[in-house]
């Protein structure tokens, strides 16, 4: 009895020393946004605490040490850009009310114009549970995922690259994806992806952009010394505990990184992690001394899409070759 009373007392003491944040995540129409990932970063310690909005957009992040927090919501599909709010105070033993109002992204909320009509599918709630593992004990990323727009650092460009970027932005078009060429070589777009993983190789399929497949070799091989520069590059992976680190070189210089150019010196390191069954986190570090003054990063998250499947994708825009064939 004394031991039980002590446990209750300690539990009550812990609750008195922490607080919580709750509220609703809504879109510009006032409708609840389900399965949004809400992150609260303690400004003093740097610790990050997370919550997920429910079907009607309500959320709670419990057991927060008293202090000041910066609240963020990562981008969601094409629909919502990254949300940030600094300086939310949390007091011990109290609940801070904080509602999050998201703005429309590039599609301005157009129904059906987002691979994440996902939002409707996500209303079933996130896939809960621990991260699955393969027979080799490694984290298994297999499954169908729905991507979200990336959180992007602002790179520092060399003068020639800055001039090219300004020209591209002024023109407003010309991305290779507009001519059925690869438009996203880092796979950070809000598309539907499928991962097929074995101990020797991980293949990623996707729809909405060519070429539709990339292979990451996990069998210990080195980069090919004779590979011809390609759009997607040559990718090999290694494990850092539960994180898959993917090193990619051998890019051609034809693709765009958003509106930025790059050279064939481009070197990319991607870190894949799966904190739980329903979430995949991806960090992309970009290095190209011929274009940027220092490395910079993109970050994105994918959500598991049970019951979904990758479909075929055909691109034949601006076809000019057939009339000239004999």
Secondary structure as GFF3:
##gff-version 3
##sequence-region A 1 326
A	DSSP	alpha_helix	2	17	.	.	.	ID=ss1
A	DSSP	beta_strand	18	26	.	.	.	ID=ss2
A	DSSP	beta_strand	37	42	.	.	.	ID=ss3
A	DSSP	beta_strand	48	52	.	.	.	ID=ss4
A	DSSP	beta_strand	58	65	.	.	.	ID=ss5
A	DSSP	beta_strand	67	73	.	.	.	ID=ss6
A	DSSP	beta_strand	83	90	.	.	.	ID=ss7
A	DSSP	beta_strand	95	97	.	.	.	ID=ss8
A	DSSP	beta_strand	100	101	.	.	.	ID=ss9
A	DSSP	alpha_helix	118	122	.	.	.	ID=ss10
A	DSSP	beta_strand	143	147	.	.	.	ID=ss11
A	DSSP	beta_strand	151	152	.	.	.	ID=ss12
A	DSSP	alpha_helix	159	171	.	.	.	ID=ss13
A	DSSP	three_ten_helix	176	179	.	.	.	ID=ss14
A	DSSP	beta_strand	192	197	.	.	.	ID=ss15
A	DSSP	beta_strand	201	207	.	.	.	ID=ss16
A	DSSP	beta_strand	213	217	.	.	.	ID=ss17
A	DSSP	beta_strand	234	240	.	.	.	ID=ss18
A	DSSP	beta_strand	243	249	.	.	.	ID=ss19
A	DSSP	beta_strand	267	276	.	.	.	ID=ss20
A	DSSP	beta_strand	279	287	.	.	.	ID=ss21
A	DSSP	beta_strand	296	304	.	.	.	ID=ss22
A	DSSP	three_ten_helix	322	324	.	.	.	ID=ss23
###
